Amino acid sequence: SGKTVTQDMIRIGAVDFGGVTNNPTFTTSTTASFFGNLILSSNIILTASTQTYTYEGDGISTITSDTKTWAKPFTISSIRGTFLLGDNFTTGTTNAITLTFGTIDLNGKTLSASSLSSSNSNTRSVKFNGGVFDLTSTSTATLWNLATSTSATIDNTGGGTIKFSGSGTGAKTFAGGGLA
């Protein structure tokens, strides 16, 4: 109890806190990335920060959050990888998901983030597989940004939903880049 695990290296392999007890804290002291599966536990304490956490793995990596909110910006930058949700994944109302390279596979789950930013010409895709992309920003913003659709794809096999659920009276923008 009361222990802290600090990722002070910029890159690490798979992270598995699945069997952790006694409520340790997991934090980063630098902008950091991981390769492989990320398995959290409801017993772990995640600290919020402004440092971006990046998935850079190859192949398919499963992300299991076990009800924990990942309270920092999150980037998927994986040229040949897939970020597969093992359960619902939340970054909170102020932290965005940035898709630079690779695939986000919702796998029938809900990904909640303030916004999705993916306005580049790199190869990237979003697979819904019956899942929900829940965009929660409360400010005036472009919540879904695939404005540059070059090399971007949407796979809606199995259906899916893009939901704007953030409160606030400001305009919310959907920039789909002509993709359907």
ZINORKA-V777082 format. One record per backbone hydrogen bond with DSSP energy under -1.0 kcal/mol. CO is the residue of the C=O (numbers start at 1). NH is the residue of the N-H. E is the energy in kcal/mol with one decimal. If there is no record, write none. Layout:
# ZINORKA-V777082
CO,NH,E + CO,NH,E
This chain:
# ZINORKA-V777082
3,25,-2.5 + 5,27,-2.4 + 6,8,-1.1 + 7,29,-2.0 + 10,33,-2.0 + 12,35,-1.7 + 15,39,-3.1 + 17,20,-1.8 + 24,45,-2.9 + 25,5,-3.5 + 26,47,-1.5 + 27,7,-3.0 + 32,54,-2.1 + 33,12,-1.3 + 34,56,-2.5 + 37,15,-2.7 + 38,64,-2.9 + 39,17,-3.4 + 41,44,-1.7 + 45,26,-3.0 + 52,32,-1.4 + 53,75,-2.5 + 54,34,-2.3 + 55,77,-2.7 + 59,82,-3.0 + 61,84,-2.7 + 62,38,-2.0 + 63,86,-3.1 + 64,40,-3.1 + 65,68,-1.9 + 69,71,-1.2 + 70,72,-1.6 + 71,49,-1.5 + 73,53,-2.3 + 74,98,-2.4 + 75,55,-2.9 + 76,100,-2.8 + 76,101,-1.3 + 80,59,-1.7 + 81,103,-1.8 + 82,61,-2.7 + 83,105,-2.5 + 84,63,-2.9 + 89,112,-3.0 + 90,70,-3.3 + 95,114,-2.4 + 96,74,-2.3 + 97,117,-2.5 + 98,76,-3.0 + 101,78,-1.4 + 102,125,-2.3 + 103,83,-3.1 + 104,127,-3.2 + 105,85,-2.3 + 106,109,-2.4 + 109,132,-2.2 + 110,89,-2.3 + 111,134,-2.5 + 112,91,-2.6 + 113,136,-2.5 + 114,137,-1.5 + 115,97,-2.7 + 116,145,-2.0 + 117,99,-2.4 + 123,102,-1.7 + 124,153,-1.5 + 125,104,-2.2 + 126,155,-2.9 + 127,106,-3.0 + 128,108,-1.4 + 128,131,-1.9 + 131,161,-1.9 + 132,111,-2.6 + 133,163,-2.8 + 134,113,-2.1 + 135,165,-2.4 + 135,166,-1.1 + 141,173,-2.6 + 143,116,-3.3 + 144,175,-3.5 + 145,118,-2.1 + 149,152,-2.4 + 151,124,-2.0 + 153,126,-1.9 + 155,128,-3.0 + 156,159,-2.5 + 159,130,-3.2 + 161,133,-3.1 + 163,135,-3.7 + 171,141,-1.3 + 173,143,-1.6 + 173,144,-1.5 + 175,146,-3.6 + 176,179,-1.9
